[in-house]
Amino acid sequence: MDYFKKLTENPYADFYWNIPETRQGALRIIGGNAQNFRTPIKTAEIISTKYPVKDLVVVLPDALKTKLPSLDNLIFLSSTDSGSFANAEELIKAINVADFSIMIGDLSKNSITAKALSSAVGTSEKPLLLTRDSVDLFAEECTEKSLMNENLIIFGSIAQLQKVFKAVYYPKMVLLSQSLVQISDALHKFTLSYPITFITLHAGQVLVAQNGEVVAVPLEETGFSPLTIWGGELAAKIATLNLYNPNNFLKASVAAIFA
């Protein structure tokens, strides 16, 4: 397994030296629905207090417009009847005006939003991180085209990885019962077929895969638990280190994963 590395120390700790002293860069946090917008707002608060981002904007469906104050760092896009995102072109525009975007989740489960999300992923020109239930929704309408976007990072569970595999009829199965070697081999082959970056948790290891290379970081080195790792804070950290270190998805993500 020459493609596999198991780390106990951060080989990219110098990436933290690239965090600017003054605020810079444009980051979009996209998510929410008419009933739930907690995670996008919470993630924005984490980033604004911990990282110097100059242009930090939360993008929400306009079904929330009457529930939230009018602020410069809030943007509202067209929503479905169920209160989630409806328009792919608007999502694409929101992503492409930023240096990096996070699709953080809290989305309504509906086919219109799933199609809009898949279309936006397939045609976006800027880096985009999908996590939490946005991965489930993306998998519903996932296409070969959307997975050929090298700007895409997916931070999801093994179950979500399997949904993505099924969506494009990828001839491998991933299960929680499989060994670390088996999961790593599947990620190795999948990221040779598709130029995305995939981050997941399995057997006490956080795995980062890109271009066939798989890096494992022990969960105890991250400062997160199997539950808190999905809360949005790690996604925020991964996004900001990638924001300051463009075109280094694997290295910046590994650096962010270490505590």
N, C-alpha and C positions, 0 to 999 in steps of 0.2 A: 504493500500500500504506500508507494512513494508519493502519492497525491495527498496523504493524510498527515496532519501535524497535530499533536496533542500538547498544548501549552500550559505551563503553570505560572509563568511570568509574562508580563506584557512586553512583547518585542517592539511595539510601536508606541511606547510611552512618550516619545518625543513629539507625537502628534499634539499633545497637550500644549506644547510650546507654540504651536501654530494658532492657538486660540487668541484672537486679537485683543488688545487692551481696550480699544475703542469699538463701539458698536458698528457692525458692518454686515452686509449680506441681506438677502430677502428670503424669508421662510413663510410658507403657507401651511396652516393646519386645517384640514378639511374633514368635516364630519357632522354628526348630529342629525336629529329628526325632530318632528313636532313635539315629541314627548320626552326627549332625552338629549341633552347637549352638555352633560357634565364633563365627559372626558376631553372633548376639544378645548373647553375653557380651562380645565385643570392642567392640561398639557401646555397650553400657552403660558399659564402662570409659572410652571416649572421652568420653561425656557427663559422667560423674561427676568426671573430672579437669579438664574444660575449661569446664563450664557449671554454674551454681548451681541445680540442680533439687532440690526438697525431697523429692518422693515419686517415686523412680525404681525401677521394678519390671520385671524380665524375666519374661515369660510363656512357659512351655515346655510341651510335651506331657508327660503323666505317665509316659510310657515312659522318661523320663530321671530319674525320681524316685530310683531306686536308684544312679544314677551320680553324682549331685551332692549336696552337703551341704544340710541343711535350714537355709535362711537367710530372713530377713524380706523380702529383696528378690527372692526367687524364688517364683513362683506356678506351679502345675502344673494343666493342664486335661486332660480326658479325651482319650485318644488312640485312633487306629485300630490295627488289627493290625500295620500297617507302621510305627507309631510316630509319626504326625503328628496334627494336630488333628482331632477328630471331631465336635464339638458346636457348632453355630452359636450357640445361646443362651449358652453359656459364653463364646464369643468376644465376642459383643455386650456382655455384662456387663463383661468385662475392658476393653473399649474405652470404654464409657460411664461408668465410674467415674473415668476419667482426663481431664485437660484436652486431651491430645494423645496419639496412639498411632502407632507405626511398625510395620508388618508388614515385617520386615527380610529374611525369606526363610529359606533352608536347610530348605525344606519338602519332604516326600515327595510325589512326583507320584502322586496317586490321586484318584479321583472323589469320595470322601467328603469329603476335605479341601477340594477345589475347590468343592463345593456349600456346605459350611459357611462358607467364606471369602466366596463371593458373597452368601450370605444375610446375613452379618454386615455386609458393606459396604453392602448395600441398606437396612439398617434401623438402622445406627449413628447416634447423635445427636451424636457428638463428632468432631472432626477426626481423620482417619486418612490416613497416608502409606503407600502400597504401593510397594515397590521390589524389585529383584533377582528371584528366581524366584517371589516371591509374585504378581508381575504376570502371569507365564505361567499360574499356577494359577487366578488370578482370571479370566483371559480364557477359560478352558475352560468356565466356567459364567456368564460375564458376561451380564447382562440389561439391558434398558432401565431397569428400576427401580433397579438398582445404580448406573448411570451418572447417574441423576437426583439423586444425593446430593451436594449442594453442599459437604459436608464432606470430600469425597474429593480427595486429591492422588495422582497416579500419576507416579512417577519411573522411567521405563523407556526402553528402546532403541527405535529405529525399527521393528525387527522385532516388538517387543512391542506397539507402537502399532498395527501392522497386524493383529495378532491380536485386539486389542480392537475395531478397525473391523469385522473379519470376524464377530466374535461377535454384533454387533447389525446385521449386513448394511448397514453404512454404505457409501454408494455412492461411495467414493473409495478409491484405493490409494496407499500410501506405500511407497517403495523407497529403498534406500541410494543408488541411482544417480540419484535425483532431485535437483534443485537446491535450494538453500536457500529460494528463492522458492516453489517447489512445495510443499515440506514446510510452510513457514509458512502458506501458503494453506489447506492441509488442516487444520492445527491451528486456524487462525482459524475455519473453518467448523464444525469438530467441536465446539469449545468454545462456539460460539453455539447449537449443538443440545443440548449437554449441559453442565450447570453445574459441571463438575469443573475442576481445575487439572492440566495435564499438563506435565511437565518431561522433556526429552530432549536428546540430543546428536546434532548433524548438521553436517557440513561445517566442523568446527572451531569450532562455536558451540553453547553451551548455550542451549536455547530454553525459555522459560516461557510457557505460554499459558493464558489465563483470560478468559471472557466475550468471546471474539473478539479480544482483544488478545494480541499476540505480542512478547516481548522476547528479544533475542539478546545473549548475553555471550560474548566470545571465550574459548576454552578457556585460552589463555595467561594470562588475567586471574584464573583460578580457583585456581591452585596445584595443579591435578590434571592427570593425563594421561588419555588415552582408556581406560586400564585401571584406574587407581586411583580414577577418578570413581565407579565402581560398588561400591567396597569397603565402604561403610557410613558412612565419616566425613562425606561431604557430606550424606547423608541425615540424620545426626545433627545437623548444623549447621542444615539447613533446618528440621527439627522443632523445635529449641530456639528459633530466632528466631521461628517461628510460634507457639510456646508463649507467648512474651513479648509478641507482637503479634497477638492474636487478630483474626480477620476481615480480615486483610490478606495473604491467601495469596500473591498475585502479588508484592507489594512485599517482604514478608519473605523469600520464596524467592529473589528477585533479589538482595537484600542479602546473603543467606547464600552465594550462589554466588561472589561476588567474594572474592578472597583477603584 
